[in-house]
């Protein structure tokens, strides 16, 4: 009955920026780089909405060691392909200064459809995220796990804020990507759903009203995948370092396993008002780890480190069972100590007030550990 540890598989998708090494601006070279990258690492590299973006998706992984190895392999393949073409690769939620007006859409019917439907919202979607899939074969339990995971999405976002700059401006946000993306009508944090049938009925209603064409057009922060037997976390910015990406994957799987156990045992859902969840998410996108976050269970603001430690303790039994406590705990505390990608970007900018220095830092950090 239920899933074994091995059944909670992991898949990670990362969206990257293509940049010009001279000007450090975004560059429309996805088609050229894609051909070169696929020749070495296969079909796990794909297009994204704009020609200045490129995406990787790991194969199904059973351990964090496999996740790390696949991220090294795929990042290396994309970085090397870009270098052979004369470009560089950056992993960050937004580009510090390139303008959306200068970006060309990828010439595919799916992307033309998004542009036609969403108009200005689509034109400004020069953003880059990380999506983590965790395997759940029981579609009913996937909904119950999603319900229970909602209170912990904001701490995940706070740990991964990596988009403080937009159009050459300091936004004041740790994850400005979050604010850009949640303007989409089908984005944001879902409400608690009573059952899989309620979710299916919602999808049917959205399709019948012409709001979406199919289930994959629901862009929630966490959602049941429409193509795989997984629960997909979509709330985080893409992480600059491989260590951070592994941290996110480990936290997401531990959260799924913990909530799955609670659902199987019939433990009640800790219901949180959607307005409070929205406030918690906004606080995480605004401040990251640099201020107070909202403990939605206690209904009060607390120092960010305090909430992150509470999150980690909530996941500890699962992490210990998979023998990942030491690795994930260490990575989380390292992030608390050195700060998020947003903080490191700001630190780089503060030295000389040059966004080019920020891009140079991101190029270096994105490629770090890819030669192992």
C-alpha positions in Angstrom: 0.0 0.0 0.0 1.4 3.4 -0.8 4.6 4.4 -2.5 8.1 3.3 -1.6 10.9 5.8 -1.2 12.1 4.9 -4.8 8.7 5.8 -6.2 9.1 9.5 -5.2 11.2 10.3 -8.3 12.5 13.7 -9.2 12.8 15.6 -12.4 14.2 19.2 -12.7 13.6 21.7 -15.4 15.8 24.9 -15.6 15.3 27.9 -17.9 18.5 29.8 -18.9 19.4 33.1 -20.3 21.6 33.4 -23.5 23.9 36.4 -23.2 26.4 38.2 -25.3 29.8 38.0 -23.7 30.8 41.5 -24.9 27.7 43.6 -24.1 26.2 41.1 -21.5 22.8 41.7 -23.1 20.3 38.9 -23.9 21.0 37.3 -27.3 18.6 35.6 -29.7 20.7 32.5 -30.4 18.6 29.6 -29.0 18.1 27.9 -32.4 21.9 27.7 -33.0 22.8 26.7 -29.5 20.0 24.1 -29.4 21.3 22.2 -32.4 24.8 22.1 -30.9 23.6 21.1 -27.4 21.3 18.4 -28.6 24.1 16.9 -30.6 25.9 16.2 -27.4 23.3 15.8 -24.6 20.2 14.8 -26.6 16.6 15.9 -26.5 16.8 17.0 -22.8 17.5 20.5 -24.1 14.6 22.4 -25.6 13.3 25.8 -26.7 11.4 28.3 -24.6 9.1 31.2 -25.3 11.8 33.5 -26.5 14.9 33.0 -28.6 17.1 34.4 -25.8 16.0 31.5 -23.6 16.9 27.8 -23.5 15.6 25.1 -21.2 16.9 21.7 -19.9 14.9 18.9 -18.3 16.6 16.1 -16.5 15.6 12.5 -17.0 13.7 10.8 -14.2 16.0 10.6 -11.1 15.7 8.5 -8.0 18.4 10.1 -5.9 19.8 13.6 -5.3 23.1 12.2 -6.6 21.4 11.5 -9.9 19.9 15.0 -10.0 23.3 16.6 -9.4 24.9 14.4 -12.1 22.2 15.2 -14.6 22.3 19.0 -13.9 26.1 18.9 -14.4 25.7 17.0 -17.6 23.0 19.2 -19.1 24.4 22.6 -17.9 27.8 21.5 -19.3 26.3 20.6 -22.6 24.4 23.9 -22.9 27.3 26.0 -21.7 29.8 24.4 -24.1 27.4 24.7 -27.0 26.8 28.4 -26.2 30.6 29.0 -26.0 31.2 27.3 -29.4 28.6 29.7 -30.8 30.1 32.7 -29.1 27.6 33.2 -26.3 27.3 32.6 -22.6 24.7 31.0 -20.3 23.2 32.5 -17.2 20.8 31.0 -14.6 18.9 33.8 -12.9 15.2 34.7 -12.6 15.5 37.9 -14.7 18.2 39.6 -16.8 19.5 42.7 -15.0 19.0 45.2 -17.8 17.9 43.8 -21.2 14.6 45.0 -22.4 11.6 42.9 -23.3 11.1 45.0 -26.4 14.3 43.6 -27.9 13.3 40.0 -27.6 12.0 37.8 -30.4 9.5 35.0 -29.9 10.5 31.4 -30.7 8.7 30.6 -34.1 6.5 27.8 -32.9 2.7 27.6 -33.0 2.5 27.0 -29.2 4.4 30.2 -28.5 2.6 32.2 -31.1 -0.6 31.1 -29.4 0.6 32.4 -26.0 1.6 35.7 -27.5 -1.7 36.1 -29.2 -3.7 35.2 -26.1 -1.8 37.2 -23.5 -0.5 40.1 -25.5 1.5 42.6 -23.3 1.7 40.1 -20.5 3.4 37.6 -22.8 5.7 40.3 -24.3 7.1 41.0 -20.8 7.6 37.4 -19.8 11.4 37.4 -20.1 11.6 35.4 -16.9 13.4 32.2 -15.9 12.2 29.6 -13.4 13.0 26.2 -12.0 10.3 23.5 -12.0 10.7 20.3 -9.9 8.5 17.2 -10.6 8.1 14.7 -7.8 6.5 11.3 -8.7 3.1 10.4 -7.3 1.2 7.6 -9.0 -2.0 8.1 -7.1 -3.8 11.0 -8.7 -6.2 11.5 -5.7 -3.3 11.6 -3.2 -1.5 14.1 -5.4 -4.3 16.6 -4.8 -4.3 15.9 -1.1 -0.5 16.4 -1.0 -0.8 19.6 -2.9 -3.3 20.9 -0.3 -1.0 20.2 2.5 2.1 21.7 0.8 0.5 25.1 0.2 1.7 26.6 3.6 5.3 25.8 2.8 5.6 27.3 -0.7 6.6 30.8 0.6 9.7 29.5 2.5 10.8 27.7 -0.7 10.5 31.0 -2.6 12.3 32.9 0.0 15.3 30.5 -0.2 15.5 30.9 -4.0 14.9 34.6 -4.8 17.2 35.4 -7.7 15.7 38.3 -9.7 16.3 41.7 -7.9 16.8 43.7 -11.1 14.5 44.5 -14.1 15.1 46.7 -17.1 18.2 48.3 -15.4 16.4 49.0 -12.2 16.7 47.8 -8.6 13.2 46.5 -8.0 13.4 46.2 -4.2 12.3 42.5 -4.6 14.2 39.3 -4.0 12.1 37.6 -6.7 10.7 40.2 -9.1 10.1 37.3 -11.5 7.3 36.2 -9.1 5.5 39.5 -9.4 5.8 39.5 -13.2 4.5 35.9 -13.6 1.6 36.0 -11.2 -0.1 38.6 -13.4 -1.2 35.7 -15.7 -4.8 34.7 -15.0 -4.0 31.0 -14.4 -0.9 31.7 -12.3 -0.6 31.9 -8.5 -1.3 29.7 -5.5 -4.2 27.3 -5.9 -6.9 27.0 -3.3 -7.5 23.8 -1.3 -9.4 21.2 -3.4 -11.7 18.6 -1.9 -10.8 15.9 -4.4 -9.3 14.9 -7.7 -12.8 15.1 -9.2 -13.2 18.7 -8.1 -9.9 19.5 -9.8 -11.0 17.7 -12.9 -14.3 19.5 -12.9 -12.4 22.8 -12.6 -10.2 22.0 -15.6 -13.3 21.0 -17.6 -15.0 24.3 -16.7 -11.9 26.4 -17.6 -11.7 24.6 -21.0 -15.4 24.9 -21.7 -15.4 28.6 -21.0 -12.5 29.1 -23.3 -10.2 30.2 -20.5 -7.6 27.5 -21.3 -7.2 25.0 -24.1 -5.9 22.1 -21.9 -4.7 21.4 -18.4 -1.0 22.4 -19.0 -2.2 26.0 -19.4 -2.8 26.2 -15.7 0.4 27.8 -14.3 -0.1 27.4 -10.6 2.9 27.5 -8.1 2.2 23.8 -7.6 0.1 21.7 -9.8 -0.6 18.1 -10.8 1.3 17.5 -14.1 -0.9 17.1 -17.1 1.7 14.8 -18.8 3.3 12.8 -16.0 2.3 11.1 -12.8 4.0 13.9 -10.8 3.3 16.9 -8.6 5.1 19.9 -10.1 6.5 22.8 -8.1 6.8 25.9 -10.2 7.3 28.7 -7.6 11.0 29.2 -7.5 13.3 31.3 -9.6 16.0 29.3 -11.5 19.0 28.9 -9.1 22.4 30.1 -10.2 24.4 27.4 -8.5 24.0 23.6 -8.9 24.1 23.3 -5.1 21.0 25.5 -4.8 19.1 23.6 -7.5 19.9 20.3 -5.7 18.7 21.9 -2.5 15.4 22.9 -4.1 14.9 19.4 -5.5 15.6 17.8 -2.1 13.2 20.1 -0.3 10.4 19.6 -2.8 10.7 15.8 -2.6 10.9 15.8 1.2 7.8 18.1 1.3 5.9 15.7 -1.0 6.9 12.7 1.1 5.9 14.4 4.3 2.6 15.5 3.1 1.9 12.2 1.4 2.5 10.4 4.8 0.1 12.9 6.5 -2.6 12.3 3.8 -2.2 8.5 4.0 -2.7 8.6 7.7 -5.7 10.8 7.3 -4.3 13.7 9.3 -6.4 16.8 8.9 -5.3 19.6 6.6 -4.0 22.8 8.3 -6.3 25.1 6.4 -4.9 28.6 5.8 -6.9 31.5 4.3 -5.9 32.1 0.7 -5.4 35.8 1.5 -2.8 34.9 4.1 -1.0 32.5 1.7 -0.9 35.3 -0.8 0.5 37.7 1.8 3.1 35.1 2.8 4.1 34.6 -0.8 4.4 38.4 -1.4 6.6 38.8 1.7 8.9 36.0 0.4 9.2 37.5 -3.1 9.8 41.0 -1.6 12.3 40.3 1.1 13.7 36.8 0.5 15.8 36.0 3.5 16.5 39.7 4.3 13.6 40.4 6.7 10.6 38.8 8.3 8.5 36.2 6.7 4.9 35.1 7.6 4.5 31.9 9.7 1.0 31.1 8.4 0.5 28.3 11.0 1.2 30.7 13.9 -0.3 33.7 12.0 2.5 36.0 12.8 5.6 37.5 11.2 8.9 35.9 12.2 12.6 36.4 11.2 13.2 34.6 7.9 15.8 32.2 9.4 13.3 31.1 12.1 10.7 30.1 9.5 13.3 28.4 7.3 14.5 26.3 10.3 10.9 25.4 11.1 10.4 24.3 7.5 13.6 22.2 7.7 12.5 20.5 11.0 9.1 19.8 9.4 10.9 17.9 6.7 13.5 16.3 8.9 12.0 12.8 9.3 11.7 12.4 5.6 15.2 13.7 4.9 16.6 11.4 7.5 14.8 8.4 6.1 16.3 9.1 2.6 19.7 9.8 4.2 19.6 13.4 2.8 19.4 15.3 6.0 23.1 16.1 6.2 23.3 17.3 2.6 20.1 19.3 2.4 20.5 20.7 5.9 24.0 21.9 5.1 22.8 23.5 1.8 20.0 25.3 3.5 22.2 26.7 6.3 24.8 27.7 3.7 22.1 29.7 1.9 21.0 31.3 5.2 24.7 32.3 5.8 25.7 33.6 2.4 22.3 34.8 1.1 20.2 34.1 -1.9 21.1 34.7 -5.5 19.4 38.1 -5.2 21.7 39.2 -2.4 24.8 38.0 -4.3 23.6 40.0 -7.4 23.1 43.1 -5.3 26.5 42.7 -3.7 28.1 42.4 -7.2 26.3 45.6 -8.3 27.2 47.6 -5.2 31.0 47.3 -5.9 31.0 49.5 -9.0 27.4 50.1 -9.9 27.7 48.1 -13.1 25.1 45.6 -14.2 27.8 44.0 -16.4 29.5 42.9 -13.2 26.3 41.2 -12.1 26.1 39.3 -15.4 29.8 38.3 -15.1 29.1 36.9 -11.6 26.1 35.0 -12.9 28.0 33.5 -15.8 30.7 32.3 -13.4 28.4 30.9 -10.8 26.2 29.2 -13.4 29.2 27.3 -14.8 30.8 26.5 -11.4 31.0 22.7 -10.8 29.9 21.8 -14.4 33.3 20.3 -15.2 33.3 17.6 -12.6 
